[in-house]
Amino acid sequence: MENEGMEDPSKQFDEAQAVEGMLSAVERVVLFMLGLFWASLNNIRRRRIA
């Protein structure tokens, strides 16, 4: 009766952990791409100045 209409909390926790893992992986990729983009911008600026 108590758990009627509610999902298993441990199942929800596992799903939340999986989502967090995916987000952290996406964040790493995005930060990596931003780093590469920033480095290429700085290289272009240096070439123009030099």
N, C-alpha and C positions, 0 to 999 in steps of 0.2 A: 504493500500500500504506500509506503513512504517514497519509494523510488518511482512510483507510477508517473509517466509523462516526463521523466528526467532521464538523460543519458547517463551512462556510467562515468563517474568523474575521472577515473583512471584513463578511460578512452579519450575523453576530452583533453586530458593533460598530455597524452601521447600526441594527439593531433596538434596541440599548441606547440609542443617541442619540435615536431616536424616542420611546421610553418616557420618557427623561429630559425631553424637550421637553414631552410630555403632562403629566408630573408638575409641571413648573414652571408650566405654564399653569393646572393645577388649583389649585396652591398660590396663585397670584396671585388666582384667583377666590375661594378660601376666605378669604384674608387680606382681600380687598376686602369680602366679606360680613361678616366679623368686625368690620372697621372701621366699616361702616355700622351694625351691630348695637350696637357699643359707643357710637358717637356718639348713636344714638337713646336708649340707656339713660341717657347723661349728660344729654341734653336733658330726658327725663322727670324725672330727679332735680332738675334746676335748676328746672323748673316747679313741682314739689312744694314745694321750699324757698322759692321766691319768692312 
